[in-house]
Amino acid sequence: MADYYSHTWQSFRGSLVNVVFGHRAYEDLDRVLMKTKLVYSQDDPFLTRESLQLVDNLPDLDRVELAGQHRLPLEQARRIAFEILR
């Protein structure tokens, strides 16, 4: 549990393997049965145009593209909350 709250190589590696490499967000979104809003930044280096094209085919999904980069939720938390609640 201590690793969960600290930023060590082990916690970074675990996040990378379990969240980034082992996660398929499209498959999760495809199973959602309610209206969903995808809020993302236009210059996120980890988000590909191909992945955005995939989600275009999902029903009940609204996309909101904001100016910013990968740290958008940390840098623009209020804007993100506004878009989610809107």
Residue pairs with C-beta under 8 A, 6 or more apart in sequence:
3 10
3 11
3 14
4 11
20 46
25 51
26 51
26 54
26 55
26 58
29 36
29 38
29 55
29 58
29 61
30 58
32 60
34 60
35 60
35 61
35 62
36 58
36 60
36 61
36 62
37 61
37 62
37 63
37 64
37 83
37 84
38 55
38 61
38 62
38 63
38 64
39 64
39 66
39 72
39 80
39 83
39 84
40 47
40 52
40 63
40 64
40 65
40 66
40 72
41 47
41 65
41 66
41 67
41 68
41 69
41 70
41 72
42 65
42 66
42 67
42 68
43 67
43 68
43 69
44 68
44 69
44 70
44 72
45 69
45 70
46 70
52 63
55 61
55 63
56 63
64 83
66 72
66 76
66 79
66 80
66 83
68 75
68 76
72 80
73 80
